[in-house]
């Protein structure tokens, strides 16, 4: 986990920093405080002085002792420790600690290593380890020397082959005196290995906890939350700016050190599960899931804990181990589906749906996956229908998921038994959205590409080379009367919301939503409580927007654009708005009522509307024409999220259409046809 904090050091970003400071005159190298040590010290100091966290941190009596010992180290020793701490926490051979030039020479590094060992920050004595682990630390030349001593292997075997042969000989052979050969080989391997060092576990855990708390308060989507060490450097250099907000909280994130430790364990399991899933190691994900399952079941069955967590707003529940274990469960069930263990997946989704405390905004996904499994795998249509009804009636299910569940129920309704059909009302199967205008444009498909299943990214020829369907459609519309257009999906409309409501997002004195000045957004931005806790301010904002002229709304947006441009935020994409004139031209294509409805939609459920917005936004500041277009390639179709967005845009009077890009010579899908 520590390597995540400083990818900059290992990836070469450090060289960029060094180049930027070539003109700085350094007098005494031993007293220089490089950025990684300065950032590390700042993080430790910040958490130690945070009244909501330091009592939690110092519940462990070792913590204060370790921090005091670290402060007493000379600067060079602190630098070397941070260097080693930010690497993988494994045994390192002395030859792999290549900082001789940075600290003067090899003797200087050896002295610092000894100081860190005396201070109990490093350990240099290999504990009881398996022979295989020790052999794995040897280099190939060292393995060959060991093999030569014990007459193992012939020819020119690889390190892996030598390791296998050595372990085989240890298992099968004993010395003439009856002593275990393994112990003799192990002693010889340790001697060949030479000096090795590793960050001591107790001290490592203290600093890991400090960094973890700093990340939690900053938010993982923040540059400092993602990479605290390098993020602080960027902040100090002026590369990154954060929104100005009032840090206001009235309680700690965790009630005890034990609660924090449980959170850390769950977080580690979730990180491992996500990484294994990304690397398609589904059996490993399953193992993590099975390990987490008993802990999750204990948590959800604890009525006292459930009542306590349920009383918290959703954004605060994210800091509980139950929330993280639920995310592990989700990953595990996805892995079970990939491993074709559908029955276990069905039982798992049923368990998830029996509770409403943790990750409630994913209930629509769980209903969706479970009903698919029941229909396609178990062929239990009536059971699936009853579950679909339960999902449709569940107030925690979001609109896009409810629409999907309604569609599925409608498709299977004719195959249900009579008693089950009687339970279904017309309202629960008749919810539909408006059909948009559909047009087709044709293009020449690249000869190296063939249209295939849904989701295939077909490439079409243009004058300047191959392009995806969105770029082809954008070119078409820009040649058809629109002077401006972007392929940005929802980013442009989200930016309008951010500019119009900047004061509501960042300047409202709401407790516990800003816990750090390094946050890029309030913690509740993606939760329903964002609207409920600011309801009066949001309603007043909408009333102002709908009651004033577009020129006044544009002036308000331009003021925010001028003051905040470049601030790191998820609600405004500054690169999409290159100038005041560009922004003003776009805003004047809207009606006040439309802007008010857009603000209400985003403020009501920001998380639900981030996905599904059509691909293209096009406008003409002169004619005040505005069009939003969803582009579909061969064999692609609208998702339920996209359908709901299109329905909303049609409802507020925005010109919206679906553009199908098809290969020349393909069968027409509509009567409207244009060639590109």
Buried (B, 14 or more C-beta within 10 A) or exposed (E): BBEBBBBBBEEEBBEEBEEEEEEEEEEEEEEBEBBBBBBBBBBBEBBBEBEBBBEBBBEBEEBBEBBEEBEEBEBBBBBBBBBBBBBEBEBBBBEEBEBEEBBBEBEBBBBBBEBBBEBEBBBBEBEEEEBEEBBBBBBEEBBBBBBEEBEBBEEEBEBEBBBBBBBEBBEEEEEEEEEEBBEBBBEBBBEBBEEBBBBBEEBBBBBBBBBBBBBBBBBEEBBBBBBBBBBBBBBEEEEBBBBEBEEEBEEBBBEEBEBBBBBBBBBBBBBBBBEBBEEEBBEBBBBBBEBBBEBBEEBBEEEEBBEEBEEBBBBBBBBBBBBBBBBBBBBBBBBBBBBEBBEBBBEBBEBBBEBBBBBBBBBBBBBBBBBBBBBEBEEBBBBBBBBBBBBBEBEBBBBBBBBBBBBBBBEBBEEBEEEBEEEBEEEBBEBEBEEBBBBBBBBBBBEEBEBEEEEEEBBBBBEEEBBBBBBBBBBBBBEEEBEBBBBBBBBBBBBBBBBBBBEBBBEBEBEBBBBBBBBBBBBBBBBBBBBEBBEEBBEEBBEBBBEBEBEEBBEBBBEBBEEBEEBBBBBBBBEBBEEBEBBBBBBBBBBBBBBBBBBBBBBBBBBBBBEBBBBBBBBBBEEEBBBBBBBBBBEBEBBBBBBBBBBBBBEBEBBBBBBBBBBEEEEEEEEBEEEB
